[in-house]
């Protein structure tokens, strides 16, 4: 799971970044749901996705 670099993301438009934010929020929700129903979910993936989401949200704030 390779995330895009922050300098590559900063070149995207606001709409594209917001779409990526929604996608990441959905993936985090799905992983947490899998954990709750006791399917195999790796906690380190949630941590990395949250970090990436925070970077995306920072870019959204900067572009507004």
PDBQT receptor file of N, H, CA, C and O in Angstrom, charges set to zero:
ATOM      1  N   UNK A   1       0.841  -1.154   0.000  1.00  0.00    +0.000 N 
ATOM      2  CA  UNK A   1       0.000   0.000   0.000  1.00  0.00    +0.000 C 
ATOM      3  C   UNK A   1       0.898   1.232   0.000  1.00  0.00    +0.000 C 
ATOM      4  O   UNK A   1       1.425   1.635   1.037  1.00  0.00    +0.000 OA
ATOM      5  N   UNK A   2       1.059   1.811  -1.160  1.00  0.00    +0.000 N 
ATOM      6  H   UNK A   2       0.631   1.484  -2.003  1.00  0.00    +0.000 HD
ATOM      7  CA  UNK A   2       1.905   2.982  -1.299  1.00  0.00    +0.000 C 
ATOM      8  C   UNK A   2       1.032   4.225  -1.420  1.00  0.00    +0.000 C 
ATOM      9  O   UNK A   2       0.173   4.321  -2.297  1.00  0.00    +0.000 OA
ATOM     10  N   UNK A   3       1.270   5.160  -0.529  1.00  0.00    +0.000 N 
ATOM     11  H   UNK A   3       1.968   5.082   0.183  1.00  0.00    +0.000 HD
ATOM     12  CA  UNK A   3       0.548   6.421  -0.578  1.00  0.00    +0.000 C 
ATOM     13  C   UNK A   3       1.324   7.389  -1.456  1.00  0.00    +0.000 C 
ATOM     14  O   UNK A   3       2.541   7.283  -1.605  1.00  0.00    +0.000 OA
ATOM     15  N   UNK A   4       0.594   8.334  -2.033  1.00  0.00    +0.000 N 
ATOM     16  H   UNK A   4      -0.395   8.420  -1.913  1.00  0.00    +0.000 HD
ATOM     17  CA  UNK A   4       1.253   9.344  -2.833  1.00  0.00    +0.000 C 
ATOM     18  C   UNK A   4       2.021  10.297  -1.922  1.00  0.00    +0.000 C 
ATOM     19  O   UNK A   4       1.633  10.532  -0.778  1.00  0.00    +0.000 OA
ATOM     20  N   UNK A   5       3.093  10.828  -2.439  1.00  0.00    +0.000 N 
ATOM     21  H   UNK A   5       3.408  10.636  -3.369  1.00  0.00    +0.000 HD
ATOM     22  CA  UNK A   5       3.884  11.791  -1.677  1.00  0.00    +0.000 C 
ATOM     23  C   UNK A   5       3.109  13.091  -1.527  1.00  0.00    +0.000 C 
ATOM     24  O   UNK A   5       2.291  13.442  -2.377  1.00  0.00    +0.000 OA
ATOM     25  N   UNK A   6       3.370  13.789  -0.452  1.00  0.00    +0.000 N 
ATOM     26  H   UNK A   6       4.034  13.504   0.239  1.00  0.00    +0.000 HD
ATOM     27  CA  UNK A   6       2.636  15.006  -0.144  1.00  0.00    +0.000 C 
ATOM     28  C   UNK A   6       2.881  16.089  -1.195  1.00  0.00    +0.000 C 
ATOM     29  O   UNK A   6       1.975  16.869  -1.488  1.00  0.00    +0.000 OA
ATOM     30  N   UNK A   7       4.087  16.152  -1.769  1.00  0.00    +0.000 N 
ATOM     31  H   UNK A   7       4.822  15.517  -1.531  1.00  0.00    +0.000 HD
ATOM     32  CA  UNK A   7       4.346  17.174  -2.788  1.00  0.00    +0.000 C 
ATOM     33  C   UNK A   7       3.602  16.869  -4.084  1.00  0.00    +0.000 C 
ATOM     34  O   UNK A   7       3.270  17.794  -4.826  1.00  0.00    +0.000 OA
ATOM     35  N   UNK A   8       3.335  15.608  -4.372  1.00  0.00    +0.000 N 
ATOM     36  H   UNK A   8       3.605  14.858  -3.769  1.00  0.00    +0.000 HD
ATOM     37  CA  UNK A   8       2.530  15.237  -5.535  1.00  0.00    +0.000 C 
ATOM     38  C   UNK A   8       1.071  15.592  -5.278  1.00  0.00    +0.000 C 
ATOM     39  O   UNK A   8       0.377  16.085  -6.167  1.00  0.00    +0.000 OA
ATOM     40  N   UNK A   9       0.614  15.341  -4.061  1.00  0.00    +0.000 N 
ATOM     41  H   UNK A   9       1.177  14.941  -3.338  1.00  0.00    +0.000 HD
ATOM     42  CA  UNK A   9      -0.772  15.648  -3.712  1.00  0.00    +0.000 C 
ATOM     43  C   UNK A   9      -1.050  17.145  -3.732  1.00  0.00    +0.000 C 
ATOM     44  O   UNK A   9      -2.158  17.566  -4.065  1.00  0.00    +0.000 OA
ATOM     45  N   UNK A  10      -0.059  17.945  -3.381  1.00  0.00    +0.000 N 
ATOM     46  H   UNK A  10       0.841  17.603  -3.112  1.00  0.00    +0.000 HD
ATOM     47  CA  UNK A  10      -0.280  19.390  -3.321  1.00  0.00    +0.000 C 
ATOM     48  C   UNK A  10      -0.529  19.984  -4.714  1.00  0.00    +0.000 C 
ATOM     49  O   UNK A  10      -1.042  21.097  -4.830  1.00  0.00    +0.000 OA
ATOM     50  N   UNK A  11      -0.174  19.260  -5.745  1.00  0.00    +0.000 N 
ATOM     51  H   UNK A  11       0.243  18.356  -5.650  1.00  0.00    +0.000 HD
ATOM     52  CA  UNK A  11      -0.405  19.739  -7.108  1.00  0.00    +0.000 C 
ATOM     53  C   UNK A  11      -1.805  19.413  -7.610  1.00  0.00    +0.000 C 
ATOM     54  O   UNK A  11      -2.225  19.911  -8.655  1.00  0.00    +0.000 OA
ATOM     55  N   UNK A  12      -2.530  18.577  -6.868  1.00  0.00    +0.000 N 
ATOM     56  H   UNK A  12      -2.189  18.173  -6.019  1.00  0.00    +0.000 HD
ATOM     57  CA  UNK A  12      -3.888  18.211  -7.278  1.00  0.00    +0.000 C 
ATOM     58  C   UNK A  12      -4.864  19.338  -6.975  1.00  0.00    +0.000 C 
ATOM     59  O   UNK A  12      -4.589  20.211  -6.151  1.00  0.00    +0.000 OA
ATOM     60  N   UNK A  13      -6.000  19.308  -7.648  1.00  0.00    +0.000 N 
ATOM     61  H   UNK A  13      -6.224  18.598  -8.316  1.00  0.00    +0.000 HD
ATOM     62  CA  UNK A  13      -7.021  20.312  -7.385  1.00  0.00    +0.000 C 
ATOM     63  C   UNK A  13      -7.727  19.999  -6.066  1.00  0.00    +0.000 C 
ATOM     64  O   UNK A  13      -7.598  18.905  -5.516  1.00  0.00    +0.000 OA
ATOM     65  N   UNK A  14      -8.463  20.973  -5.582  1.00  0.00    +0.000 N 
ATOM     66  H   UNK A  14      -8.568  21.861  -6.028  1.00  0.00    +0.000 HD
ATOM     67  CA  UNK A  14      -9.177  20.826  -4.312  1.00  0.00    +0.000 C 
ATOM     68  C   UNK A  14     -10.198  19.691  -4.385  1.00  0.00    +0.000 C 
ATOM     69  O   UNK A  14     -10.345  18.927  -3.431  1.00  0.00    +0.000 OA
ATOM     70  N   UNK A  15     -10.900  19.579  -5.510  1.00  0.00    +0.000 N 
ATOM     71  H   UNK A  15     -10.780  20.199  -6.284  1.00  0.00    +0.000 HD
ATOM     72  CA  UNK A  15     -11.904  18.515  -5.654  1.00  0.00    +0.000 C 
ATOM     73  C   UNK A  15     -11.269  17.131  -5.621  1.00  0.00    +0.000 C 
ATOM     74  O   UNK A  15     -11.814  16.206  -5.019  1.00  0.00    +0.000 OA
ATOM     75  N   UNK A  16     -10.112  16.992  -6.270  1.00  0.00    +0.000 N 
ATOM     76  H   UNK A  16      -9.670  17.744  -6.759  1.00  0.00    +0.000 HD
ATOM     77  CA  UNK A  16      -9.427  15.697  -6.290  1.00  0.00    +0.000 C 
ATOM     78  C   UNK A  16      -8.957  15.305  -4.894  1.00  0.00    +0.000 C 
ATOM     79  O   UNK A  16      -9.048  14.141  -4.503  1.00  0.00    +0.000 OA
ATOM     80  N   UNK A  17      -8.460  16.272  -4.156  1.00  0.00    +0.000 N 
ATOM     81  H   UNK A  17      -8.386  17.218  -4.474  1.00  0.00    +0.000 HD
ATOM     82  CA  UNK A  17      -8.012  15.995  -2.791  1.00  0.00    +0.000 C 
ATOM     83  C   UNK A  17      -9.208  15.611  -1.921  1.00  0.00    +0.000 C 
ATOM     84  O   UNK A  17      -9.117  14.693  -1.106  1.00  0.00    +0.000 OA
ATOM     85  N   UNK A  18     -10.321  16.311  -2.094  1.00  0.00    +0.000 N 
ATOM     86  H   UNK A  18     -10.395  17.057  -2.756  1.00  0.00    +0.000 HD
ATOM     87  CA  UNK A  18     -11.513  15.998  -1.301  1.00  0.00    +0.000 C 
ATOM     88  C   UNK A  18     -12.052  14.608  -1.641  1.00  0.00    +0.000 C 
ATOM     89  O   UNK A  18     -12.542  13.905  -0.757  1.00  0.00    +0.000 OA
ATOM     90  N   UNK A  19     -11.967  14.206  -2.901  1.00  0.00    +0.000 N 
ATOM     91  H   UNK A  19     -11.568  14.777  -3.619  1.00  0.00    +0.000 HD
ATOM     92  CA  UNK A  19     -12.372  12.838  -3.270  1.00  0.00    +0.000 C 
ATOM     93  C   UNK A  19     -11.485  11.811  -2.577  1.00  0.00    +0.000 C 
ATOM     94  O   UNK A  19     -11.965  10.777  -2.112  1.00  0.00    +0.000 OA
ATOM     95  N   UNK A  20     -10.197  12.099  -2.512  1.00  0.00    +0.000 N 
ATOM     96  H   UNK A  20      -9.807  12.939  -2.890  1.00  0.00    +0.000 HD
ATOM     97  CA  UNK A  20      -9.256  11.194  -1.855  1.00  0.00    +0.000 C 
ATOM     98  C   UNK A  20      -9.546  11.141  -0.355  1.00  0.00    +0.000 C 
ATOM     99  O   UNK A  20      -9.426  10.077   0.253  1.00  0.00    +0.000 OA
ATOM    100  N   UNK A  21      -9.922  12.259   0.250  1.00  0.00    +0.000 N 
ATOM    101  H   UNK A  21     -10.019  13.123  -0.243  1.00  0.00    +0.000 HD
ATOM    102  CA  UNK A  21     -10.286  12.291   1.668  1.00  0.00    +0.000 C 
ATOM    103  C   UNK A  21     -11.476  11.375   1.925  1.00  0.00    +0.000 C 
ATOM    104  O   UNK A  21     -11.462  10.581   2.866  1.00  0.00    +0.000 OA
ATOM    105  N   UNK A  22     -12.499  11.483   1.093  1.00  0.00    +0.000 N 
ATOM    106  H   UNK A  22     -12.510  12.128   0.329  1.00  0.00    +0.000 HD
ATOM    107  CA  UNK A  22     -13.687  10.650   1.251  1.00  0.00    +0.000 C 
ATOM    108  C   UNK A  22     -13.333   9.176   1.098  1.00  0.00    +0.000 C 
ATOM    109  O   UNK A  22     -13.820   8.330   1.848  1.00  0.00    +0.000 OA
ATOM    110  N   UNK A  23     -12.491   8.878   0.130  1.00  0.00    +0.000 N 
ATOM    111  H   UNK A  23     -12.095   9.565  -0.480  1.00  0.00    +0.000 HD
ATOM    112  CA  UNK A  23     -12.061   7.497  -0.106  1.00  0.00    +0.000 C 
ATOM    113  C   UNK A  23     -11.335   6.934   1.123  1.00  0.00    +0.000 C 
ATOM    114  O   UNK A  23     -11.592   5.806   1.545  1.00  0.00    +0.000 OA
ATOM    115  N   UNK A  24     -10.427   7.735   1.689  1.00  0.00    +0.000 N 
ATOM    116  H   UNK A  24     -10.218   8.651   1.346  1.00  0.00    +0.000 HD
ATOM    117  CA  UNK A  24      -9.668   7.274   2.852  1.00  0.00    +0.000 C 
ATOM    118  C   UNK A  24     -10.570   7.096   4.070  1.00  0.00    +0.000 C 
ATOM    119  O   UNK A  24     -10.414   6.128   4.815  1.00  0.00    +0.000 OA
ATOM    120  N   UNK A  25     -11.514   8.017   4.282  1.00  0.00    +0.000 N 
ATOM    121  H   UNK A  25     -11.640   8.803   3.677  1.00  0.00    +0.000 HD
ATOM    122  CA  UNK A  25     -12.442   7.884   5.407  1.00  0.00    +0.000 C 
ATOM    123  C   UNK A  25     -13.266   6.608   5.274  1.00  0.00    +0.000 C 
ATOM    124  O   UNK A  25     -13.517   5.916   6.260  1.00  0.00    +0.000 OA
ATOM    125  N   UNK A  26     -13.677   6.309   4.069  1.00  0.00    +0.000 N 
ATOM    126  H   UNK A  26     -13.473   6.872   3.268  1.00  0.00    +0.000 HD
ATOM    127  CA  UNK A  26     -14.460   5.097   3.820  1.00  0.00    +0.000 C 
ATOM    128  C   UNK A  26     -13.627   3.844   4.099  1.00  0.00    +0.000 C 
ATOM    129  O   UNK A  26     -14.119   2.893   4.706  1.00  0.00    +0.000 OA
ATOM    130  N   UNK A  27     -12.373   3.845   3.658  1.00  0.00    +0.000 N 
ATOM    131  H   UNK A  27     -11.973   4.618   3.166  1.00  0.00    +0.000 HD
ATOM    132  CA  UNK A  27     -11.499   2.693   3.896  1.00  0.00    +0.000 C 
ATOM    133  C   UNK A  27     -11.225   2.491   5.385  1.00  0.00    +0.000 C 
ATOM    134  O   UNK A  27     -11.207   1.358   5.867  1.00  0.00    +0.000 OA
ATOM    135  N   UNK A  28     -11.010   3.589   6.113  1.00  0.00    +0.000 N 
ATOM    136  H   UNK A  28     -11.024   4.509   5.721  1.00  0.00    +0.000 HD
ATOM    137  CA  UNK A  28     -10.785   3.485   7.558  1.00  0.00    +0.000 C 
ATOM    138  C   UNK A  28     -12.023   2.905   8.234  1.00  0.00    +0.000 C 
ATOM    139  O   UNK A  28     -11.911   2.042   9.105  1.00  0.00    +0.000 OA
ATOM    140  N   UNK A  29     -13.198   3.376   7.834  1.00  0.00    +0.000 N 
ATOM    141  H   UNK A  29     -13.289   4.077   7.127  1.00  0.00    +0.000 HD
ATOM    142  CA  UNK A  29     -14.442   2.845   8.398  1.00  0.00    +0.000 C 
ATOM    143  C   UNK A  29     -14.565   1.349   8.143  1.00  0.00    +0.000 C 
ATOM    144  O   UNK A  29     -14.916   0.588   9.045  1.00  0.00    +0.000 OA
ATOM    145  N   UNK A  30     -14.277   0.930   6.921  1.00  0.00    +0.000 N 
ATOM    146  H   UNK A  30     -13.991   1.548   6.189  1.00  0.00    +0.000 HD
ATOM    147  CA  UNK A  30     -14.394  -0.488   6.577  1.00  0.00    +0.000 C 
ATOM    148  C   UNK A  30     -13.414  -1.344   7.370  1.00  0.00    +0.000 C 
ATOM    149  O   UNK A  30     -13.767  -2.442   7.801  1.00  0.00    +0.000 OA
ATOM    150  N   UNK A  31     -12.204  -0.868   7.568  1.00  0.00    +0.000 N 
ATOM    151  H   UNK A  31     -11.917   0.024   7.218  1.00  0.00    +0.000 HD
ATOM    152  CA  UNK A  31     -11.218  -1.621   8.336  1.00  0.00    +0.000 C 
ATOM    153  C   UNK A  31     -11.656  -1.726   9.792  1.00  0.00    +0.000 C 
ATOM    154  O   UNK A  31     -11.550  -2.791  10.401  1.00  0.00    +0.000 OA
ATOM    155  N   UNK A  32     -12.148  -0.619  10.351  1.00  0.00    +0.000 N 
ATOM    156  H   UNK A  32     -12.234   0.246   9.856  1.00  0.00    +0.000 HD
ATOM    157  CA  UNK A  32     -12.626  -0.662  11.739  1.00  0.00    +0.000 C 
ATOM    158  C   UNK A  32     -13.815  -1.603  11.883  1.00  0.00    +0.000 C 
ATOM    159  O   UNK A  32     -13.940  -2.304  12.887  1.00  0.00    +0.000 OA
ATOM    160  N   UNK A  33     -14.682  -1.618  10.882  1.00  0.00    +0.000 N 
ATOM    161  H   UNK A  33     -14.580  -1.048  10.066  1.00  0.00    +0.000 HD
ATOM    162  CA  UNK A  33     -15.827  -2.517  10.900  1.00  0.00    +0.000 C 
ATOM    163  C   UNK A  33     -15.361  -3.979  10.879  1.00  0.00    +0.000 C 
ATOM    164  O   UNK A  33     -15.892  -4.817  11.608  1.00  0.00    +0.000 OA
ATOM    165  N   UNK A  34     -14.377  -4.271  10.044  1.00  0.00    +0.000 N 
ATOM    166  H   UNK A  34     -13.946  -3.590   9.452  1.00  0.00    +0.000 HD
ATOM    167  CA  UNK A  34     -13.834  -5.630   9.991  1.00  0.00    +0.000 C 
ATOM    168  C   UNK A  34     -13.239  -6.037  11.335  1.00  0.00    +0.000 C 
ATOM    169  O   UNK A  34     -13.388  -7.180  11.766  1.00  0.00    +0.000 OA
ATOM    170  N   UNK A  35     -12.573  -5.107  11.986  1.00  0.00    +0.000 N 
ATOM    171  H   UNK A  35     -12.452  -4.178  11.636  1.00  0.00    +0.000 HD
ATOM    172  CA  UNK A  35     -12.006  -5.407  13.304  1.00  0.00    +0.000 C 
ATOM    173  C   UNK A  35     -13.105  -5.741  14.299  1.00  0.00    +0.000 C 
ATOM    174  O   UNK A  35     -12.957  -6.658  15.107  1.00  0.00    +0.000 OA
ATOM    175  N   UNK A  36     -14.191  -5.013  14.244  1.00  0.00    +0.000 N 
ATOM    176  H   UNK A  36     -14.311  -4.268  13.587  1.00  0.00    +0.000 HD
ATOM    177  CA  UNK A  36     -15.273  -5.230  15.210  1.00  0.00    +0.000 C 
ATOM    178  C   UNK A  36     -15.974  -6.551  15.008  1.00  0.00    +0.000 C 
ATOM    179  O   UNK A  36     -16.481  -7.132  15.968  1.00  0.00    +0.000 OA
ATOM    180  N   UNK A  37     -16.018  -7.043  13.776  1.00  0.00    +0.000 N 
ATOM    181  H   UNK A  37     -15.607  -6.570  12.996  1.00  0.00    +0.000 HD
ATOM    182  CA  UNK A  37     -16.660  -8.334  13.559  1.00  0.00    +0.000 C 
ATOM    183  C   UNK A  37     -15.630  -9.467  13.537  1.00  0.00    +0.000 C 
ATOM    184  O   UNK A  37     -15.906 -10.572  13.069  1.00  0.00    +0.000 OA
ATOM    185  N   UNK A  38     -14.451  -9.165  14.049  1.00  0.00    +0.000 N 
ATOM    186  H   UNK A  38     -14.227  -8.268  14.430  1.00  0.00    +0.000 HD
ATOM    187  CA  UNK A  38     -13.391 -10.139  14.294  1.00  0.00    +0.000 C 
ATOM    188  C   UNK A  38     -12.799 -10.759  13.032  1.00  0.00    +0.000 C 
ATOM    189  O   UNK A  38     -12.339 -11.901  13.057  1.00  0.00    +0.000 OA
ATOM    190  N   UNK A  39     -12.808 -10.022  11.947  1.00  0.00    +0.000 N 
ATOM    191  H   UNK A  39     -13.181  -9.095  11.927  1.00  0.00    +0.000 HD
ATOM    192  CA  UNK A  39     -12.074 -10.488  10.784  1.00  0.00    +0.000 C 
ATOM    193  C   UNK A  39     -10.645 -10.006  10.921  1.00  0.00    +0.000 C 
ATOM    194  O   UNK A  39     -10.342  -9.145  11.748  1.00  0.00    +0.000 OA
ATOM    195  N   UNK A  40      -9.778 -10.564  10.109  1.00  0.00    +0.000 N 
ATOM    196  H   UNK A  40     -10.024 -11.263   9.438  1.00  0.00    +0.000 HD
ATOM    197  CA  UNK A  40      -8.380 -10.184  10.222  1.00  0.00    +0.000 C 
ATOM    198  C   UNK A  40      -8.178  -8.762   9.721  1.00  0.00    +0.000 C 
ATOM    199  O   UNK A  40      -8.342  -8.474   8.535  1.00  0.00    +0.000 OA
ATOM    200  N   UNK A  41      -7.828  -7.904  10.622  1.00  0.00    +0.000 N 
ATOM    201  H   UNK A  41      -7.694  -8.138  11.585  1.00  0.00    +0.000 HD
ATOM    202  CA  UNK A  41      -7.510  -6.518  10.281  1.00  0.00    +0.000 C 
ATOM    203  C   UNK A  41      -6.242  -6.148  11.019  1.00  0.00    +0.000 C 
ATOM    204  O   UNK A  41      -6.090  -6.435  12.206  1.00  0.00    +0.000 OA
ATOM    205  N   UNK A  42      -5.353  -5.520  10.319  1.00  0.00    +0.000 N 
ATOM    206  H   UNK A  42      -5.477  -5.286   9.355  1.00  0.00    +0.000 HD
ATOM    207  CA  UNK A  42      -4.060  -5.159  10.901  1.00  0.00    +0.000 C 
ATOM    208  C   UNK A  42      -4.114  -3.726  11.424  1.00  0.00    +0.000 C 
ATOM    209  O   UNK A  42      -4.389  -2.800  10.662  1.00  0.00    +0.000 OA
ATOM    210  N   UNK A  43      -3.855  -3.538  12.711  1.00  0.00    +0.000 N 
ATOM    211  H   UNK A  43      -3.631  -4.291  13.330  1.00  0.00    +0.000 HD
ATOM    212  CA  UNK A  43      -3.976  -2.201  13.298  1.00  0.00    +0.000 C 
ATOM    213  C   UNK A  43      -3.005  -1.179  12.706  1.00  0.00    +0.000 C 
ATOM    214  O   UNK A  43      -3.307   0.014  12.697  1.00  0.00    +0.000 OA
ATOM    215  N   UNK A  44      -1.854  -1.619  12.216  1.00  0.00    +0.000 N 
ATOM    216  H   UNK A  44      -1.608  -2.588  12.224  1.00  0.00    +0.000 HD
ATOM    217  CA  UNK A  44      -0.900  -0.659  11.662  1.00  0.00    +0.000 C 
ATOM    218  C   UNK A  44      -1.426  -0.016  10.385  1.00  0.00    +0.000 C 
ATOM    219  O   UNK A  44      -1.017   1.092  10.039  1.00  0.00    +0.000 OA
ATOM    220  N   UNK A  45      -2.316  -0.689   9.691  1.00  0.00    +0.000 N 
ATOM    221  H   UNK A  45      -2.648  -1.589   9.972  1.00  0.00    +0.000 HD
ATOM    222  CA  UNK A  45      -2.896  -0.118   8.472  1.00  0.00    +0.000 C 
ATOM    223  C   UNK A  45      -3.779   1.077   8.820  1.00  0.00    +0.000 C 
ATOM    224  O   UNK A  45      -3.776   2.087   8.117  1.00  0.00    +0.000 OA
ATOM    225  N   UNK A  46      -4.535   0.951   9.910  1.00  0.00    +0.000 N 
ATOM    226  H   UNK A  46      -4.538   0.130  10.481  1.00  0.00    +0.000 HD
ATOM    227  CA  UNK A  46      -5.391   2.062  10.348  1.00  0.00    +0.000 C 
ATOM    228  C   UNK A  46      -4.532   3.277  10.687  1.00  0.00    +0.000 C 
ATOM    229  O   UNK A  46      -4.861   4.404  10.318  1.00  0.00    +0.000 OA
ATOM    230  N   UNK A  47      -3.439   3.038  11.387  1.00  0.00    +0.000 N 
ATOM    231  H   UNK A  47      -3.172   2.123  11.687  1.00  0.00    +0.000 HD
ATOM    232  CA  UNK A  47      -2.557   4.135  11.779  1.00  0.00    +0.000 C 
ATOM    233  C   UNK A  47      -2.008   4.860  10.548  1.00  0.00    +0.000 C 
ATOM    234  O   UNK A  47      -1.992   6.091  10.507  1.00  0.00    +0.000 OA
ATOM    235  N   UNK A  48      -1.561   4.106   9.554  1.00  0.00    +0.000 N 
ATOM    236  H   UNK A  48      -1.574   3.107   9.587  1.00  0.00    +0.000 HD
ATOM    237  CA  UNK A  48      -1.007   4.720   8.348  1.00  0.00    +0.000 C 
ATOM    238  C   UNK A  48      -2.076   5.473   7.563  1.00  0.00    +0.000 C 
ATOM    239  O   UNK A  48      -1.818   6.557   7.040  1.00  0.00    +0.000 OA
ATOM    240  N   UNK A  49      -3.271   4.902   7.481  1.00  0.00    +0.000 N 
ATOM    241  H   UNK A  49      -3.481   4.021   7.906  1.00  0.00    +0.000 HD
ATOM    242  CA  UNK A  49      -4.357   5.563   6.754  1.00  0.00    +0.000 C 
ATOM    243  C   UNK A  49      -4.788   6.845   7.461  1.00  0.00    +0.000 C 
ATOM    244  O   UNK A  49      -5.098   7.837   6.801  1.00  0.00    +0.000 OA
ATOM    245  N   UNK A  50      -4.812   6.839   8.791  1.00  0.00    +0.000 N 
ATOM    246  H   UNK A  50      -4.560   6.033   9.328  1.00  0.00    +0.000 HD
ATOM    247  CA  UNK A  50      -5.166   8.045   9.539  1.00  0.00    +0.000 C 
ATOM    248  C   UNK A  50      -4.124   9.141   9.327  1.00  0.00    +0.000 C 
ATOM    249  O   UNK A  50      -4.465  10.318   9.207  1.00  0.00    +0.000 OA
ATOM    250  N   UNK A  51      -2.870   8.751   9.284  1.00  0.00    +0.000 N 
ATOM    251  H   UNK A  51      -2.593   7.796   9.381  1.00  0.00    +0.000 HD
ATOM    252  CA  UNK A  51      -1.794   9.711   9.059  1.00  0.00    +0.000 C 
ATOM    253  C   UNK A  51      -1.929  10.335   7.666  1.00  0.00    +0.000 C 
ATOM    254  O   UNK A  51      -1.792  11.547   7.502  1.00  0.00    +0.000 OA
ATOM    255  N   UNK A  52      -2.193   9.502   6.682  1.00  0.00    +0.000 N 
ATOM    256  H   UNK A  52      -2.304   8.517   6.815  1.00  0.00    +0.000 HD
ATOM    257  CA  UNK A  52      -2.390   9.968   5.313  1.00  0.00    +0.000 C 
ATOM    258  C   UNK A  52      -3.611  10.876   5.224  1.00  0.00    +0.000 C 
ATOM    259  O   UNK A  52      -3.582  11.896   4.536  1.00  0.00    +0.000 OA
ATOM    260  N   UNK A  53      -4.672  10.508   5.911  1.00  0.00    +0.000 N 
ATOM    261  H   UNK A  53      -4.696   9.679   6.470  1.00  0.00    +0.000 HD
ATOM    262  CA  UNK A  53      -5.885  11.320   5.942  1.00  0.00    +0.000 C 
ATOM    263  C   UNK A  53      -5.596  12.690   6.556  1.00  0.00    +0.000 C 
ATOM    264  O   UNK A  53      -6.088  13.707   6.067  1.00  0.00    +0.000 OA
ATOM    265  N   UNK A  54      -4.811  12.717   7.611  1.00  0.00    +0.000 N 
ATOM    266  H   UNK A  54      -4.412  11.891   8.008  1.00  0.00    +0.000 HD
ATOM    267  CA  UNK A  54      -4.459  13.988   8.248  1.00  0.00    +0.000 C 
ATOM    268  C   UNK A  54      -3.668  14.870   7.277  1.00  0.00    +0.000 C 
ATOM    269  O   UNK A  54      -3.870  16.084   7.240  1.00  0.00    +0.000 OA
ATOM    270  N   UNK A  55      -2.785  14.275   6.506  1.00  0.00    +0.000 N 
ATOM    271  H   UNK A  55      -2.622  13.289   6.536  1.00  0.00    +0.000 HD
ATOM    272  CA  UNK A  55      -2.031  15.044   5.517  1.00  0.00    +0.000 C 
ATOM    273  C   UNK A  55      -2.974  15.618   4.454  1.00  0.00    +0.000 C 
ATOM    274  O   UNK A  55      -2.835  16.772   4.046  1.00  0.00    +0.000 OA
ATOM    275  N   UNK A  56      -3.921  14.810   4.017  1.00  0.00    +0.000 N 
ATOM    276  H   UNK A  56      -4.034  13.873   4.348  1.00  0.00    +0.000 HD
ATOM    277  CA  UNK A  56      -4.884  15.284   3.018  1.00  0.00    +0.000 C 
ATOM    278  C   UNK A  56      -5.724  16.432   3.560  1.00  0.00    +0.000 C 
ATOM    279  O   UNK A  56      -5.952  17.426   2.871  1.00  0.00    +0.000 OA
ATOM    280  N   UNK A  57      -6.184  16.286   4.803  1.00  0.00    +0.000 N 
ATOM    281  H   UNK A  57      -5.999  15.478   5.363  1.00  0.00    +0.000 HD
ATOM    282  CA  UNK A  57      -7.005  17.348   5.401  1.00  0.00    +0.000 C 
ATOM    283  C   UNK A  57      -6.212  18.632   5.577  1.00  0.00    +0.000 C 
ATOM    284  O   UNK A  57      -6.769  19.724   5.462  1.00  0.00    +0.000 OA
ATOM    285  N   UNK A  58      -4.922  18.515   5.855  1.00  0.00    +0.000 N 
ATOM    286  H   UNK A  58      -4.470  17.628   5.948  1.00  0.00    +0.000 HD
ATOM    287  CA  UNK A  58      -4.060  19.688   5.955  1.00  0.00    +0.000 C 
ATOM    288  C   UNK A  58      -3.971  20.391   4.607  1.00  0.00    +0.000 C 
ATOM    289  O   UNK A  58      -4.016  21.619   4.534  1.00  0.00    +0.000 OA
ATOM    290  N   UNK A  59      -3.846  19.608   3.544  1.00  0.00    +0.000 N 
ATOM    291  H   UNK A  59      -3.810  18.611   3.603  1.00  0.00    +0.000 HD
ATOM    292  CA  UNK A  59      -3.798  20.203   2.208  1.00  0.00    +0.000 C 
ATOM    293  C   UNK A  59      -5.113  20.902   1.861  1.00  0.00    +0.000 C 
ATOM    294  O   UNK A  59      -5.110  21.962   1.235  1.00  0.00    +0.000 OA
ATOM    295  N   UNK A  60      -6.226  20.313   2.265  1.00  0.00    +0.000 N 
ATOM    296  H   UNK A  60      -6.229  19.452   2.774  1.00  0.00    +0.000 HD
ATOM    297  CA  UNK A  60      -7.530  20.931   2.001  1.00  0.00    +0.000 C 
ATOM    298  C   UNK A  60      -7.586  22.293   2.693  1.00  0.00    +0.000 C 
ATOM    299  O   UNK A  60      -8.022  23.277   2.096  1.00  0.00    +0.000 OA
ATOM    300  N   UNK A  61      -7.147  22.347   3.944  1.00  0.00    +0.000 N 
ATOM    301  H   UNK A  61      -6.793  21.547   4.429  1.00  0.00    +0.000 HD
ATOM    302  CA  UNK A  61      -7.158  23.623   4.694  1.00  0.00    +0.000 C 
ATOM    303  C   UNK A  61      -6.267  24.660   4.006  1.00  0.00    +0.000 C 
ATOM    304  O   UNK A  61      -6.621  25.835   3.916  1.00  0.00    +0.000 OA
ATOM    305  N   UNK A  62      -5.109  24.207   3.525  1.00  0.00    +0.000 N 
ATOM    306  H   UNK A  62      -4.822  23.252   3.599  1.00  0.00    +0.000 HD
ATOM    307  CA  UNK A  62      -4.186  25.138   2.891  1.00  0.00    +0.000 C 
ATOM    308  C   UNK A  62      -4.718  25.679   1.570  1.00  0.00    +0.000 C 
ATOM    309  O   UNK A  62      -4.450  26.827   1.215  1.00  0.00    +0.000 OA
ATOM    310  N   UNK A  63      -5.462  24.868   0.849  1.00  0.00    +0.000 N 
ATOM    311  H   UNK A  63      -5.679  23.935   1.138  1.00  0.00    +0.000 HD
ATOM    312  CA  UNK A  63      -5.977  25.282  -0.451  1.00  0.00    +0.000 C 
ATOM    313  C   UNK A  63      -7.218  26.160  -0.334  1.00  0.00    +0.000 C 
ATOM    314  O   UNK A  63      -7.575  26.843  -1.294  1.00  0.00    +0.000 OA
ATOM    315  N   UNK A  64      -7.878  26.159   0.810  1.00  0.00    +0.000 N 
ATOM    316  H   UNK A  64      -7.589  25.605   1.590  1.00  0.00    +0.000 HD
ATOM    317  CA  UNK A  64      -9.105  26.960   0.957  1.00  0.00    +0.000 C 
ATOM    318  C   UNK A  64      -8.815  28.391   1.213  1.00  0.00    +0.000 C 
ATOM    319  O   UNK A  64      -9.738  29.192   1.359  1.00  0.00    +0.000 OA
TER     320      UNK A  64
